[in-house]
Amino acid sequence: MIQTTDLSLNAGSRTLVHQLNWQVRPGECWSVIGRNGAGKSTLLRTLAGLHRPDAGAVSIRGRELAGWAPDELARERAFLAQSRHDAFAYSVIETVLSARHPYHGNRYWEGSDDHFAAMQALAAMEVAELAGRDVRTLSGGERQRVAIAALLAQETPLLLLDEPANALDLAHQVSVMGLLARLCREQGKTVVMVGHDLNLAHRISTHALLLMGDGRWQAGPVDQTMQPALLGDFLGHPIDMIEHGGRRIFIPLEVNA
């Protein structure tokens, strides 16, 4: 679905990612894990075609990003940014309908199919009752769920999400992440997301990409990559793991001052 070849990303004179050779296949759910400043958001924006790599290339379905027309690419991948600013008084339904524009090649106004997709996505995020509300009046968690609804309404096979659980309460964190896992498992969609909750990441992800922030990286199935010693090394803090109810639970160890 998406592949990087000798991909390198820098921040000024600092190397974030060095020669990343990485493949993500249809139906896989990847978590990108690393400490603050390790290059996670930069990588995700590069995968979306919104940031030019310092070296190497990104390909979707075997075609480099430069070879995709913007509307064509928008039907192939959807991107959820880490934060957003609403400057205008758009309603919730208008905000979600804007994600349908890549399908408007021969028409200007939204059709019944667009409205159906938008309302389905809002219902999946449990915010359908907010359809007429001004997005500027929403709480942070409500606005995040509307943003994810727009991502779903775009109906792309590849979903790139930067901290999708941001601002969500515990119940909605679990439900949103569970939905992403089901989309991969049942519909063959591909998810690459950035997150900081190791327990949620391990619960729903099939694979993890660890970024050190100095060029080093590690990629593979979660059972190989999400090991306490390896996570502690990449996150800069010792991690312990316990088994409970057939699940792994990751706990940061206390460090004596």
Beta strands, then each sheet from edge to edge (+ up, - down):
strand 1: 2-11
strand 2: 14-24
strand 3: 29-33
strand 4: 55-60
strand 5: 63-64
strand 6: 77-80
strand 7: 158-162
strand 8: 190-194
strand 9: 207-211
strand 10: 217-221
strand 11: 239-244
strand 12: 247-252
sheet 1: 2+ 1- 4+ 5-
sheet 2: 6+ 7+ 8+ 3+ 9+ 10-
sheet 3: 11+ 12-
end
